[in-house]
Structures are given as structure tokens and as C-alpha cells.
Amino acid sequence: MLTDPGRHLADSVSRLADCLAHWAAVAPDHPALLHEGQSFDYAALDAAVSETAERLETRGLRPGDRLFIVGENTPATVMLVLAGNRAGGVVSVVNGRMADSEIRTLHDFADPRIAAFACDGSAAATAHARALGAEGDGPIRLGQTRDSLPEPRGQDPRRDTALIMFTSGTTGRPKGVMLSNACLLDQAKSQCIARALTPADTLYAVSPLSHNIGLVGNVLAAFAAGCRTVLPIRHDAGYLARMLAEGEITVIVGVPQLYAGLVEHAVREGMTFDGARLRVAGSGGAPLDPALKERVRGLLGVNLSNGYGATEFVPVSRTPLHLLDRELAANVVGVPSEGVELRIVDADGTDRPEGEAGEIWVRGPFMMQGYFRNAEATDEVMRPGGWLATGDIGEFRDGLLSIVGRQKEIIIRSGFNVYPTDVEAALSTHPDVSAVAVVGRPVQGNEEIVAYVTALPGRSLDPQALRDFVRPVLTAYKIPSEIVVLDVMPVGPTGKILKAALKTRA
């Protein structure tokens, strides 16, 4: 353990993989990873990472070289991330369930020295390995070494680029967010402190490792704290419910839809959780319905806490523990995280007064280094003084930050700006609504508001009754022109609602 109790492990190491080596040295037998019946303690996982790092170096990976990883939530993906980091490389993780054309586009853009494939239990990653000419038949398969220009390396490994995380699809030029070792360690430390993580915790990690909440907010934070991580390849509400009921899970960080599915399963199966030990239920990525928060509290005895961040800068804000008992609106995401400065500004960069909406600007320790090989895109979001313009619209009320919407999602109806989050927050308070998403629909000279909703199990929804329900809380121009009831809401691998798919229906 660390000799200085006031200093966190993440402050004392230079690279992500050093956290794993620390726990392998001081608590080698402590469980580190559980996946589909496989279990790794810290010593075994650290040894596997070292072996993989040596294999990468033998293949030709040099400090600063980019390692392009295709995989799902499996041990081999984790090993490759930490092995690439231990070897001084720059890793990128892409979801093996993406289409072949998407993988190839991101691979070519990343220009990696080596492509690696985590094939343990992932038929999709195995297929991509074959398509891109990787060798071997084991759980980790490597492509041919390519000529590529490494990223710069300095005297302090903490300042070196460690991760390039992709934030866009394949239409147009991909964006790769560059994050340093220091930034990632600070993010992991922030999670550890906010969740009070200790080696006694077991964290359920379902968000894809290709996303920040999965890789950093869950797995790397767990390794920084010496926790055990449960890593299912795909989320299964029944599996999670059983693990909770048996007292196996103490911490969950995920999107609201994860909790909605958990509650639906538990109610349908008549499950009780008298033996549960869950103490932290963190939420992010979408508005947090107060009714869902109440259902989770009634079922599991914990309060859902909402937060906000972006791949370029996370965490921006969190709901502090002393506010979790308060009834908060669905789009409230708490107060700025420790060390984070935040502004709400108008189009000219002038600060807006409390209670008035504007673009969220942030700066602090969690800032990206920029977009990979895309100085123009970097300049578009960076502002004088080191501020990042997030593109999200927010406001402060009573010292709490609320997310109103995204600049690109604003619906302009009859000359008025309508933020989808406002409408979603109102509809989500209906007792029979499970999920809601609001999009704009162009009409001649105007835009209409279209809301998509799904009902809780055993409930039904009437569009006209829903419109009547929100009239007292929404101004007339915010009332949806149409409300569509769906059996199932389209969601992506992170559990987020796919608004792009809904826009094609509108």
C-alpha cells in the first residue's frame, strides 16, 4: 500500500499499467477480473499483461507507436490495452461489433504500427482478424507490422499520449481524442474518490471498453483502487440482477437505460434484494428520470447519482452525495468536479447569468490534448485561456448544473429554440413511461417536435393523454406535434438511445 495515506496511487505512478503492477506486488492473490466464469487475480493478470507487452515489442511496437485494438468486453481487450501502455505505445480500442467498413476506416485513419484483435469469446473480433490478415488462432491475434510515424515521447511519461479514443462514425473524417497518461490517471483517481472505491469493492463494468465510461470510468478506476471488476461481454439484466441479489456487486456506473432494464427484469421476475450490497449507483450519458431514481431506490436501497462529461473532458460534473436524497430534475448533473472550472456563455463568449442557458465551457485536469491529426477540429473547440467549448447547452440554478441540450440538436419551432432535453424531462415524469427521446422533423419553413416513448412492462401509453400530461409544465411551442409509442427503443452498444435512427423515422 502507499505509505502516504493522503496520496492516491494514481498520483504516484507514470502509466496506467503501473496501477496493475502495484496491486500485483502488494496484493497478488486479490481478485482483479471476472469474465464469463474466468477469474484473474492481480498477479495473474499482471503476468499476462507483461507477456503480451513482450509479444508486442517483439513484433515491433516501439514507444510512441499506435496500437489499434479490435475487441469487446473481454480479458484479452484489457490485456492488450495495458500491454500497449506498458510498452510505451498509444492504444485505441474499437468495438468488435462494428461493421467491417467502419473498422477499416478507423484503422486507416489511426495509421497504427500494429493492429491487434481480442478474439476470446468474440466472434466479431475473430472475423475482423481474418479480414485484416492477422496471424495465429489464440485469444490475441496480431496483424503485420506497418511503417508509421510514432507519437512524440518526452522525459515524463505522464505527459505522453496514452490513448486515442474515437468519437465519430465513418461519415466524414473520424475524430480521435488524444488523452495523456496523466489525464487518464486523474480521471481514474476522480472516480475512485467520488465513489470511495477500495479493494473490497466489486464493480460491474458493462459499458464498452471502446468508450470512456467503460475503459476509464470502470476498468481503469477499478485497477487504480485495487477492486475486482465483473466484465460481461454483453449486458444481461438477469445476470446483473442475480449478482446483485447474491451480494456480489457493490458499484455500478452506467447509463440510465441499464437501470431501467434492471428494474423491469426484477419486477417481472418478482425478485428481492435483501442480500444486496450495492452502495454506489452512478449514472450518466442521458437525463435521469426522477421516477426511475425512485424505483431504483425502492428496489435496491441506493440513490442514483447523475453526472456529465464528454470524451474530450470527463468528468465535468457529478451530483454530490449530500444531494442524492433531493428530488432533482431529470437533466440536473450536479456541481463541477474537483479541480474543474466551468462557464456558461453566449455566442460571443460572454458569461450568462444564473438561470439563463448558454454553451458550457470547461477547463481543468481532465482536458484532452487535441484531436489526432486534426488541428482544424481542435481549433474549433478550444478557446483562449485553455477553455474547451463542449457544444452542450446548460444552465445553473441554485448552484446546480442542468444540461438543456446540444447546439446541434436544438429544434427551432416557429422562431423559438426548443431543447429536446426539456421535453424529454417532462415526458419522463409520467408514471407509465420507460424511455423517451425527442427529435426535430423539418416541415416547410419550420420544424416540428416528435417524441418517441416506450412504456413500462404491463403499462400502456396514449399519445394524446401524454400531451395533456405535459401541458402544465411546457410552454405551448414545446408540446410535441406527434408522440410515437414504440415497443422497443433503438439503443447502441453503450445503452444510449440512437437518435439518428429515430430521425430517419421522423
C-alpha positions in Angstrom: 0.0 0.0 0.0 1.1 3.6 -0.3 3.0 5.0 2.7 1.3 8.4 2.5 -2.4 8.0 3.2 -3.2 11.4 1.7 -1.7 10.5 -1.6 -3.6 8.4 -4.2 -2.0 5.6 -6.2 -2.8 7.5 -9.4 -0.6 10.3 -8.2 2.4 8.0 -7.7 2.7 6.2 -11.0 3.6 7.2 -14.5 1.4 5.0 -16.7 -1.9 3.2 -16.4 -0.3 -0.3 -16.4 1.7 0.8 -13.3 -1.5 0.6 -11.2 -1.8 -3.1 -12.1 1.8 -3.8 -11.2 1.3 -2.1 -7.8 -1.5 -4.4 -6.8 0.2 -7.4 -8.2 3.1 -6.6 -5.9 1.2 -5.8 -2.7 -1.9 -8.0 -3.1 -1.1 -10.6 -5.7 -3.9 -13.0 -4.8 -6.6 -10.3 -4.7 -9.3 -10.9 -7.5 -8.9 -8.5 -10.3 -11.2 -9.6 -13.1 -14.2 -11.9 -13.5 -15.4 -12.7 -17.0 -17.8 -15.4 -18.1 -16.6 -17.9 -15.5 -12.9 -16.9 -15.9 -11.2 -15.3 -12.9 -7.9 -13.5 -12.8 -6.1 -12.3 -9.6 -3.8 -9.3 -9.8 -0.7 -11.4 -10.1 -2.0 -13.5 -13.0 -3.4 -10.5 -14.9 -0.2 -8.6 -14.4 1.9 -11.5 -15.7 -0.4 -11.9 -18.7 0.0 -8.2 -19.5 3.8 -8.4 -19.3 3.8 -11.4 -21.6 1.6 -9.6 -24.1 3.8 -6.4 -23.9 6.9 -8.5 -24.7 5.0 -10.1 -27.6 4.1 -6.6 -29.0 7.6 -5.4 -28.6 9.0 -8.5 -30.4 6.5 -7.8 -33.2 8.0 -4.3 -33.5 5.9 -2.0 -31.2 8.1 0.9 -30.2 7.5 3.7 -27.6 5.0 6.2 -29.2 3.7 3.6 -31.7 0.0 3.3 -32.1 -1.7 0.0 -31.3 -5.2 -0.4 -32.9 -7.2 -2.9 -30.8 -10.4 -4.5 -32.1 -12.4 -6.3 -29.4 -15.3 -6.5 -27.0 -15.5 -6.6 -23.2 -13.2 -9.5 -22.7 -9.9 -10.1 -20.7 -7.9 -10.1 -23.9 -9.0 -6.5 -24.7 -8.0 -5.4 -21.2 -4.6 -7.1 -21.5 -3.9 -5.5 -24.9 -4.8 -2.0 -23.6 -2.4 -2.4 -20.6 0.3 -4.2 -22.5 0.4 -1.5 -25.1 0.6 1.1 -22.4 3.3 -0.8 -20.6 5.3 -0.9 -23.8 5.0 2.8 -24.1 2.6 2.7 -27.0 -0.6 4.7 -27.8 -3.6 2.5 -27.8 -7.0 2.8 -29.5 -9.9 0.4 -28.8 -12.8 0.0 -31.3 -15.8 -2.2 -30.7 -15.6 -5.5 -32.5 -19.3 -5.4 -33.3 -18.8 -2.5 -35.7 -19.2 -3.2 -39.4 -16.1 -4.2 -41.5 -16.2 -1.0 -43.4 -16.2 1.0 -40.2 -13.3 -0.9 -38.7 -11.3 -0.4 -41.9 -12.0 3.3 -42.0 -10.9 3.8 -38.4 -7.9 1.5 -38.9 -6.7 3.5 -41.9 -7.2 6.8 -40.1 -5.4 5.6 -37.0 -2.4 4.6 -39.1 -1.2 2.1 -36.5 2.1 0.3 -36.2 0.2 -2.9 -35.3 -3.5 -4.0 -35.3 -4.4 -6.4 -32.5 -7.6 -8.5 -32.1 -9.1 -9.7 -28.9 -10.7 -12.9 -30.0 -11.6 -14.6 -26.7 -15.3 -15.1 -26.9 -15.8 -12.5 -29.6 -16.8 -14.0 -33.0 -17.0 -10.5 -34.4 -13.4 -9.7 -33.5 -12.3 -13.0 -34.9 -13.9 -12.3 -38.2 -12.2 -8.9 -38.3 -8.9 -10.5 -37.5 -9.3 -12.8 -40.5 -10.4 -10.0 -42.8 -7.4 -7.8 -41.9 -4.9 -10.7 -42.2 -4.0 -11.2 -38.5 -1.9 -14.3 -37.7 -2.5 -17.2 -35.2 -5.5 -18.8 -33.6 -5.2 -17.8 -29.9 -7.2 -15.2 -27.9 -4.9 -12.4 -29.0 -4.0 -12.1 -32.7 -1.7 -9.6 -34.2 -1.6 -8.1 -37.7 1.5 -7.3 -39.7 3.9 -4.6 -38.5 3.5 -1.5 -40.6 5.6 1.6 -41.2 4.1 4.5 -39.2 5.4 7.7 -37.6 5.3 7.3 -33.7 3.8 9.9 -31.4 6.4 12.2 -29.7 7.8 11.0 -26.4 9.2 13.2 -23.6 11.1 12.9 -20.3 7.9 12.5 -18.3 5.7 9.5 -19.4 2.7 11.1 -17.6 2.6 13.8 -20.3 2.8 11.3 -23.2 -0.2 10.5 -25.2 -1.5 7.1 -24.0 -4.9 6.7 -25.6 -6.7 7.8 -28.8 -10.4 7.4 -28.4 -12.7 7.7 -31.4 -15.9 9.7 -31.0 -17.4 9.6 -34.5 -18.5 7.0 -37.1 -17.3 6.8 -40.6 -19.2 9.6 -42.3 -16.7 12.3 -42.8 -13.4 12.4 -41.1 -13.2 10.5 -37.8 -12.2 12.3 -34.6 -9.7 10.7 -32.4 -9.5 12.3 -28.9 -5.9 12.2 -27.6 -5.5 11.6 -23.9 -2.3 11.6 -21.9 -1.3 9.1 -19.1 -1.8 12.0 -16.6 -5.3 12.8 -17.8 -6.4 9.2 -17.7 -4.9 8.6 -14.2 -6.6 11.8 -13.0 -9.9 10.6 -14.4 -9.5 7.2 -12.7 -8.5 8.9 -9.4 -11.6 11.2 -9.6 -13.8 8.1 -10.0 -12.0 6.4 -7.0 -12.6 9.4 -4.8 -16.1 10.2 -5.9 -17.2 6.5 -5.4 -14.9 5.9 -2.3 -13.6 2.8 -4.0 -11.5 0.4 -2.0 -10.1 -3.1 -2.7 -13.2 -4.5 -1.0 -15.4 -3.3 -3.9 -16.6 -5.2 -6.9 -17.5 -3.1 -9.9 -19.9 -4.2 -12.7 -18.4 -2.9 -16.0 -20.8 -3.3 -18.9 -20.2 -0.1 -21.0 -18.0 -0.9 -24.0 -14.2 -0.6 -23.5 -14.2 1.5 -26.6 -15.9 4.3 -24.6 -14.5 6.4 -21.8 -17.1 5.3 -19.2 -16.3 1.6 -19.9 -12.5 1.8 -20.1 -11.6 4.6 -17.7 -14.7 5.2 -15.6 -15.0 1.5 -14.8 -12.0 -0.8 -15.5 -9.0 1.7 -15.1 -10.7 3.2 -12.0 -11.1 -0.3 -10.5 -7.4 -1.1 -11.1 -6.4 2.3 -9.6 -8.3 1.3 -6.4 -7.4 -2.4 -6.4 -11.1 -3.5 -6.9 -12.5 -6.6 -8.6 -14.2 -6.0 -11.9 -17.0 -8.1 -13.3 -16.7 -7.8 -17.1 -19.6 -9.4 -19.0 -19.2 -9.4 -22.8 -22.7 -8.2 -23.1 -25.1 -6.7 -20.6 -27.7 -9.2 -19.3 -30.2 -7.7 -16.9 -30.9 -11.2 -15.5 -27.2 -11.8 -14.8 -26.8 -8.4 -13.1 -29.9 -9.0 -11.0 -28.6 -12.3 -9.8 -25.2 -10.9 -9.0 -26.8 -8.1 -7.0 -29.1 -10.4 -5.1 -26.2 -12.6 -4.1 -24.3 -9.5 -2.8 -21.5 -9.8 -5.4 -21.7 -6.2 -6.8 -21.1 -3.1 -4.8 -20.6 -0.4 -7.5 -22.3 0.2 -10.9 -21.6 3.1 -13.3 -23.8 3.1 -16.4 -26.4 4.8 -18.5 -30.0 5.2 -17.2 -31.3 2.6 -19.6 -29.2 -0.1 -17.7 -31.1 0.7 -14.5 -34.5 0.8 -16.3 -33.9 -2.7 -17.7 -32.7 -4.0 -14.3 -35.9 -2.7 -12.6 -38.1 -4.1 -15.4 -36.5 -7.5 -15.1 -36.7 -7.6 -11.3 -40.3 -6.6 -11.2 -41.2 -9.1 -13.9 -39.4 -11.9 -12.1 -40.6 -10.9 -8.6 -37.0 -10.6 -7.3 -36.0 -9.2 -4.0 -32.6 -7.9 -3.0 -32.3 -8.4 0.8 -28.8 -9.7 0.4 -27.6 -7.0 -2.0 -24.5 -5.0 -1.0 -24.8 -2.3 -3.7 -23.6 1.0 -2.3 -22.9 3.2 -5.4 -25.1 3.5 -8.5 -23.7 6.1 -10.8 -25.5 7.3 -14.0 -24.5 9.4 -17.0 -24.9 9.9 -20.7 -28.7 10.7 -20.6 -31.2 12.5 -18.5 -32.0 10.8 -15.2 -35.8 10.3 -14.8 -36.8 11.1 -11.2 -39.3 8.3 -11.3 -36.6 5.8 -12.3 -34.4 7.1 -9.5 -37.3 6.4 -7.1 -37.8 2.9 -8.5 -34.1 2.0 -8.1 -34.1 3.4 -4.5 -37.2 1.3 -3.7 -35.7 -1.8 -5.2 -32.0 -1.6 -4.2 -32.0 0.9 -1.4 -29.5 3.3 -3.1 -29.9 6.7 -4.7 -28.9 7.0 -8.4 -26.4 9.9 -8.9 -26.1 11.6 -12.2 -23.1 13.2 -13.8 -21.9 14.8 -17.0 -18.8 14.6 -19.2 -17.5 14.2 -22.8 -14.7 12.1 -24.2 -12.8 15.3 -24.6 -13.2 16.2 -20.9 -14.6 13.9 -18.3 -15.9 14.2 -15.6 -17.2 17.7 -15.9 -19.7 17.4 -13.0 -21.3 15.0 -10.5 -24.1 15.0 -8.1 -22.6 15.1 -4.6 -23.6 12.5 -2.1 -25.4 15.0 0.2 -27.8 15.9 -2.7 -28.8 12.4 -3.6 -31.9 12.4 -1.4 -33.2 15.6 -3.0 -35.8 15.5 -5.8 -33.9 16.8 -8.8 -35.0 17.3 -12.4 -34.0 14.7 -14.9 -31.4 16.9 -16.6 -29.6 18.0 -13.4 -26.0 16.7 -13.4 -24.7 18.2 -10.1 -21.8 20.5 -9.4 -18.4 20.9 -11.1 -16.0 18.1 -10.3 -13.0 18.9 -8.1 -10.4 21.0 -10.0 -12.9 21.8 -12.8 -13.7 25.4 -13.8 -17.0 25.8 -15.7 -18.6 28.7 -17.5 -22.0 29.2 -19.2 -21.5 31.6 -22.2 -23.4 33.1 -25.1 -22.4 33.0 -28.7 -19.8 35.8 -28.1 -18.2 34.0 -25.1 -19.8 36.3 -22.6 -20.8 34.7 -19.3 -24.6 34.2 -18.9 -26.3 34.9 -15.5 -27.6 32.1 -13.4 -30.8 30.7 -14.7 -30.1 31.5 -18.3 -28.9 28.9 -20.8 -25.7 29.0 -22.8 -22.8 26.8 -24.1 -20.8 25.0 -21.4 -17.1 25.8 -21.4 -14.7 23.9 -19.1 -11.1 23.6 -18.2 -9.1 21.6 -15.8 -7.1 18.4 -15.3 -9.3 16.1 -17.5 -8.7 18.0 -20.7 -7.8 16.2 -24.0 -4.5 17.0 -25.8 -6.5 17.6 -29.0 -7.8 15.6 -31.9 -5.4 13.2 -33.6 -4.1 14.7 -36.9 -6.9 17.2 -37.0 -5.7 20.6 -35.9 -8.7 22.3 -37.5 -11.2 20.4 -35.4 -9.1 21.1 -32.3 -9.1 24.8 -33.0 -12.9 24.7 -33.4 -13.5 23.6 -29.8 -10.6 25.3 -28.0 -10.9 28.8 -26.7 -8.4 31.4 -25.4 -7.3 30.7 -21.8 -7.4 26.9 -22.2 -11.2 26.6 -22.3 -13.0 23.7 -24.1 -16.3 24.6 -25.8 -18.3 21.5 -25.3 -21.1 22.2 -27.7 -23.6 21.3 -24.9 -26.1 23.8 -23.7 -26.5 24.2 -19.9 -27.6 26.5 -17.2 -27.0 27.0 -13.4 -29.9 27.1 -11.0 -29.3 27.1 -7.2 -25.7 26.2 -7.9 -26.6 23.0 -9.8 -25.8 22.4 -13.5 -28.5 21.3 -15.8 -28.0 20.0 -19.4 -30.5 21.7 -21.6 -29.4 20.1 -24.9 -26.7 20.2 -27.6 -26.3 23.1 -30.0 -26.7 20.7 -33.0 -29.9 19.2 -31.5 -31.7 22.5 -31.0 -35.2 22.4 -32.6 -36.2 25.8 -34.0 -40.0 25.9 -33.9 -41.8 29.0 -35.1 -38.7 31.0 -34.3 -38.3 29.6 -30.7 -35.4 27.5 -29.6 -36.6 24.2 -28.2 -34.1 22.0 -26.3 -35.0 18.3 -26.6 -33.9 17.6 -23.0 -36.6 19.9 -21.7 -39.3 18.0 -23.5 -37.8 14.6 -22.5 -37.6 15.6 -18.9 -41.3 16.5 -18.8 -42.4 13.3 -20.5 -40.2 11.1 -18.4 -42.0 12.0 -15.3 -45.2 10.2 -16.5 -45.5 7.1 -14.3 -46.0 4.8 -17.2 -43.1 6.0 -19.4 -40.0 3.8 -19.5 -37.9 5.7 -22.0 -38.3 8.9 -24.1 -36.3 10.6 -27.0 -37.2 13.8 -28.7 -36.1 14.9 -32.2 -36.9 17.6 -34.7 -38.8 17.0 -38.0 -38.3 19.5 -40.8 -41.5 20.9 -42.4 -41.9 23.7 -44.8 -40.4 26.8 -43.2 -40.4 25.3 -39.7 -39.6 22.3 -37.5 -41.9 20.1 -35.6 -41.2 18.2 -32.4 -41.6 14.4 -32.4 -41.3 12.4 -29.2 -40.7 8.7 -29.1 -41.7 6.8 -26.0 -41.8 3.3 -24.6 -44.0 2.0 -21.8 -43.1 0.2 -18.6 -43.9 -3.6 -18.6 -47.6 -4.1 -18.3 -48.4 -0.5 -18.9 -49.8 1.3 -22.0 -49.4 4.9 -23.3 -51.9 7.1 -25.1 -50.2 9.9 -27.2 -53.0 12.4 -26.6 -53.0 11.7 -22.8 -49.2 12.3 -22.8 -49.6 15.6 -24.5 -52.2 16.6 -21.9 -49.9 15.5 -19.2 -47.1 17.8 -20.1 -49.2 20.9 -21.0 -49.0 22.3 -17.4 -45.1 22.2 -17.4 -44.2 23.0 -21.0 -44.9 26.2 -23.0 -47.2 25.7 -26.0 -44.4 25.7 -28.6 -42.6 22.9 -26.8 -45.6 20.5 -26.9 -44.7 17.6 -29.3 -46.5 17.7 -32.6 -46.5 13.9 -32.6 -45.9 11.3 -29.9 -45.0 7.9 -31.2 -45.3 4.8 -28.9 -42.6 2.2 -29.6 -42.4 -1.4 -28.4 -38.6 -1.1 -28.2 -36.3 2.0 -28.2 -33.3 1.7 -30.6 -30.1 1.7 -28.5 -26.4 1.4 -29.2 -23.8 -0.7 -27.5 -23.5 1.7 -24.6 -27.2 1.7 -24.0 -27.7 5.2 -25.3 -30.8 5.8 -27.4 -29.9 6.1 -31.1 -31.5 9.4 -32.0 -30.1 9.2 -35.5 -32.2 6.1 -36.1 -35.3 7.9 -34.8 -34.6 10.9 -37.0 -34.9 8.7 -40.1 -38.4 7.7 -38.9 -39.5 11.2 -38.1 
